[in-house]
Every structure is written in structure tokens, then in C-alpha cells.
Amino acid sequence: MSIDPSIRQEIINYEPTLTLCFQCGTCTSVCPMTDYGMNTRLLMKKLNLGIIDDWVRKTVWLCLGCGLCRENCPNKINIPNVIRFVRSLELAEIRRRR
């Protein structure tokens, strides 16, 4: 696992609210996918550091995009938007490898 400042900056440029996350865990507590391995708080922490590891690559696809995390977040971080962006990065990487 390595920290990549350029990935962090790309994500923050796309969704600046990510920097407002103070790791309260409210997002994880309301997520309907928590029982299936989704840990939104940890995901946001890793993305805020610029870490995209195998766990992140798997976890971003668990999100249903329901928006409960955003609605309940005290700082109104647009978590589904962050996840969609990371998915697009992953799809671009897959296409690049072909």
C-alpha cells in the first residue's frame, strides 16, 4: 500500500468535499452494504490519502449509490460522487491495459 499524492489531488479536484471528512463513521453506520464488506469511513480515509489498493478497488463496486451516506454526513460530503470518480479511474486503467 502506498500513498499517491497525485491520485489524492485528482479525487479532490473532482470532489473537493472529500477534504472535509473527519472520520466520524456516520457514513458506515447508515450504509446498507456494510454487512457485505463496505466500510465507507475506511474507504474515504484511504482515498483522502491517495491510496488505491486492492481493497479499495473491490470496495468501490459494493456501493449502491443510494446516497444515505451523503444525506447523513455532518459535512455533507458527496461520497457517491467520490466513489463514481474512483470507479471511472479504475475503468480507465482497465481500458489502458488492453
PAZAPA-4460 file (N, C-alpha, C; in steps of 0.05 Angstrom, whole numbers, plus 32768, in hexadecimal, padded with zeros to 4 digits):
% residues 98
    n_x    n_y    n_z   ca_x   ca_y   ca_z    c_x    c_y    c_z   seq   type   mol
   8011   7FE9   8000   8000   8000   8000   8012   8019   8000     1      M     A
   800D   802B   7FED   801D   8043   7FEC   800B   805B   7FE8     2      S     A
   8014   8071   7FF3   8005   808A   7FF1   800D   8098   7FD7     3      I     A
   7FF9   80A0   7FC7   7FFF   80AD   7FAD   7FF2   80C9   7FAE     4      D     A
   8002   80DE   7FB3   7FF6   80F9   7FB4   7FE8   8102   7F9A     5      P     A
   7FF1   80F7   7F83   7FE4   8100   7F6A   7FC8   80F4   7F68     6      S     A
   7FC4   80DC   7F71   7FA9   80D0   7F72   7F97   80E0   7F85     7      I     A
   7FA2   80E6   7F9C   7F93   80F5   7FB0   7F8A   8110   7FA4     8      R     A
   7F9D   811D   7F96   7F96   8137   7F8B   7F81   8135   7F75     9      Q     A
   7F83   8120   7F65   7F6E   811B   7F50   7F53   8118   7F5C    10      E     A
   7F51   8108   7F71   7F37   8104   7F7E   7F2D   811D   7F8B    11      I     A
   7F3E   812C   7F98   7F36   8145   7FA5   7F2E   815A   7F90    12      I     A
   7F3C   815B   7F79   7F34   816E   7F64   7F18   8167   7F5A    13      N     A
   7F12   814E   7F59   7EF7   8145   7F50   7EE2   814A   7F65    14      Y     A
   7EE8   8143   7F7E   7ED5   8146   7F94   7EE3   8152   7FAD    15      E     A
   7EE5   816D   7FAE   7EF3   817A   7FC3   7EE8   8175   7FE0    16      P     A
   7ECF   816C   7FE2   7EC4   8167   7FFD   7ED2   8150   800B    17      T     A
   7EE1   8140   7FFC   7EEF   8129   8009   7F01   8133   8020    18      L     A
   7F0D   814A   801C   7F20   8155   8030   7F12   815C   804B    19      T     A
   7EF7   815D   804B   7EE8   8164   8063   7EE3   814C   8075    20      L     A
   7EEA   8134   806C   7EE5   811C   807C   7EF6   811B   8095    21      C     A
   7EE9   8119   80AC   7EF8   8117   80C5   7EF4   80FB   80D2    22      F     A
   7EED   80E7   80C1   7EED   80CB   80CA   7EDA   80C5   80E1    23      Q     A
   7EC2   80D1   80E0   7EAF   80CC   80F6   7EA2   80B1   80F4    24      C     A
   7EA1   80A5   80DC   7E95   808A   80D8   7E78   808A   80D3    25      G     A
   7E6B   80A1   80D2   7E4E   80A2   80CD   7E47   8094   80B2    26      T     A
   7E58   8098   809E   7E53   808C   8084   7E52   806E   8085    27      C     A
   7E64   8062   8094   7E65   8045   8097   7E4C   803B   80A7    28      T     A
   7E44   804A   80BB   7E2E   8041   80CB   7E13   8041   80BC    29      S     A
   7E10   8051   80A7   7DF7   8052   8098   7DF8   8042   807E    30      V     A
   7E0F   8038   8077   7E13   802B   805D   7E05   800F   805D    31      C     A
   7DF4   800A   804A   7DE7   7FF0   8049   7DF9   7FD9   8040    32      P     A
   7E11   7FE0   8036   7E24   7FCC   802D   7E3A   7FC5   8041    33      M     A
   7E38   7FCF   8059   7E4C   7FCA   806E   7E4E   7FAC   8073    34      T     A
   7E38   7F9E   8074   7E39   7F81   8079   7E47   7F71   8062    35      D     A
   7E4B   7F7E   804B   7E57   7F71   8034   7E74   7F7A   8030    36      Y     A
   7E7F   7F88   8044   7E9C   7F90   8043   7EA1   7FAD   803E    37      G     A
   7E8C   7FBD   803A   7E90   7FD9   8035   7E96   7FE7   8050    38      M     A
   7EAC   7FF5   8050   7EB4   8006   8067   7EBA   8021   805C    39      N     A
   7EA5   8031   805A   7EA7   804B   804D   7EBB   805E   805B    40      T     A
   7EBC   805D   8075   7ECF   806E   8084   7EEC   8068   807C    41      R     A
   7EF3   804E   807C   7F0E   8046   8074   7F13   804C   8057    42      L     A
   7EFF   8048   8046   7F03   804F   802A   7F09   806D   8026    43      L     A
   7EFA   807E   8034   7EFF   809B   8032   7F1B   80A2   803D    44      M     A
   7F23   8095   8052   7F3D   809A   805E   7F53   8093   8049    45      K     A
   7F51   807C   803D   7F65   8073   802A   7F66   8086   8012    46      K     A
   7F4E   808D   8008   7F4D   809F   7FF1   7F57   80BB   7FF7    47      L     A
   7F52   80C4   800F   7F5C   80DE   8018   7F7A   80DE   801A    48      N     A
   7F86   80C7   801D   7FA3   80C5   801E   7FAF   80BF   8002    49      L     A
   7F9D   80B8   7FEF   7FA6   80B1   7FD4   7FAE   8094   7FD1    50      G     A
   7FA2   8083   7FE2   7FA8   8067   7FE1   7F92   8058   7FD1    51      I     A
   7F9B   804C   7FBB   7F89   803A   7FAD   7F96   801F   7FAC    52      I     A
   7F8F   800E   7FBE   7F9A   7FF3   7FC0   7F84   7FDF   7FB7    53      D     A
   7F8A   7FC5   7FBA   7F77   7FB0   7FB1   7F5D   7FB2   7FC1    54      D     A
   7F5F   7FB9   7FDA   7F46   7FBB   7FEA   7F35   7FD2   7FE0    55      W     A
   7F41   7FE9   7FD9   7F32   7FFF   7FCE   7F26   7FF8   7FB4    56      V     A
   7F35   7FEB   7FA3   7F2C   7FE3   7F88   7F13   7FD1   7F8A    57      R     A
   7F12   7FC0   7F9E   7EFB   7FAE   7FA2   7EE4   7FBD   7FAF    58      K     A
   7EEA   7FCD   7FC3   7ED5   7FDA   7FD3   7EC5   7FEF   7FC3    59      T     A
   7ED2   7FFE   7FB1   7EC2   8012   7FA3   7EAB   8006   7F93    60      V     A
   7EAD   7FED   7F8C   7E98   7FE0   7F7C   7E81   7FD5   7F8E    61      W     A
   7E85   7FD6   7FA8   7E6F   7FCD   7FBA   7E5A   7FE3   7FBE    62      L     A
   7E62   7FFC   7FB9   7E50   8012   7FBE   7E37   8011   7FAC    63      C     A
   7E20   8015   7FB7   7E07   8015   7FA8   7E00   8031   7F9D    64      L     A
   7E0E   8045   7FA7   7E08   8061   7F9E   7DEF   806C   7FAA    65      G     A
   7DE5   8061   7FC0   7DCC   8069   7FCC   7DCD   8085   7FD8    66      C     A
   7DE4   808E   7FE0   7DE7   80A9   7FEA   7DE1   80AC   8008    67      G     A
   7DDC   8097   8016   7DD7   8099   8033   7DEF   80A4   8042    68      L     A
   7E07   809E   8038   7E1F   80A8   8045   7E20   80C6   8042    69      C     A
   7E1B   80D0   802A   7E1C   80ED   8025   7E06   80FC   8036    70      R     A
   7DEE   80F0   8036   7DD8   80FD   8045   7DDE   80FF   8063    71      E     A
   7DEC   80EB   806E   7DF0   80EA   808A   7E0B   80F6   8093    72      N     A
   7E1D   80FB   8080   7E37   8106   8086   7E35   8122   8093    73      C     A
   7E41   8126   80AA   7E40   8141   80B6   7E4C   8157   80A5    74      P     A
   7E5F   8150   8093   7E6B   8163   8082   7E61   8162   8065    75      N     A
   7E4D   8151   8060   7E40   814F   8046   7E54   8148   8030    76      K     A
   7E67   8136   8036   7E7A   812D   8022   7E6B   811C   800E    77      I     A
   7E70   8122   7FF4   7E62   8113   7FDF   7E71   80F9   7FDA    78      N     A
   7E6E   80E6   7FEC   7E7C   80CD   7FEB   7E75   80BD   7FD1    79      I     A
   7E5C   80BB   7FC9   7E56   80AD   7FB0   7E65   80B8   7F98    80      P     A
   7E69   80D2   7F98   7E77   80E0   7F82   7E95   80D8   7F83    81      N     A
   7EA1   80D7   7F9A   7EBC   80CE   7F9D   7EBF   80B1   7F93    82      V     A
   7EAD   80A0   7F9B   7EAE   8084   7F93   7EAB   8081   7F75    83      I     A
   7E98   8090   7F69   7E95   808F   7F4C   7EAF   8097   7F3D    84      R     A
   7EBC   80AC   7F48   7ED5   80B5   7F3C   7EEB   809F   7F3D    85      F     A
   7EED   8093   7F54   7F01   807E   7F57   7EFB   8066   7F45    86      V     A
   7EE1   8060   7F42   7ED9   804B   7F2F   7EE2   8053   7F13    87      R     A
   7EDF   806C   7F0B   7EE7   8075   7EF0   7F05   8073   7EED    88      S     A
   7F14   8079   7F02   7F32   8075   7F01   7F39   8058   7EFC    89      L     A
   7F2B   8046   7F0A   7F30   802A   7F08   7F29   801F   7EEC    90      E     A
   7F13   8029   7EE1   7F0B   8020   7EC6   7F1F   802A   7EB1    91      L     A
   7F28   8043   7EB5   7F3D   804E   7EA3   7F56   803D   7EA4    92      A     A
   7F5E   8034   7EBC   7F76   8024   7EBF   7F72   8009   7EB1    93      E     A
   7F5A   7FFD   7EB4   7F55   7FE4   7EA6   7F56   7FE7   7E88    94      I     A
   7F4B   7FFC   7E7E   7F4C   8001   7E61   7F68   8006   7E57    95      R     A
   7F78   8014   7E68   7F94   8019   7E61   7FA4   8000   7E5E    96      R     A
   7F9E   7FEC   7E6F   7FAD   7FD3   7E6F   7FA7   7FC2   7E57    97      R     A
   7F90   7FC6   7E4A   7F88   7FB5   7E33   7F98   7FBC   7E1A    98      R     A
***
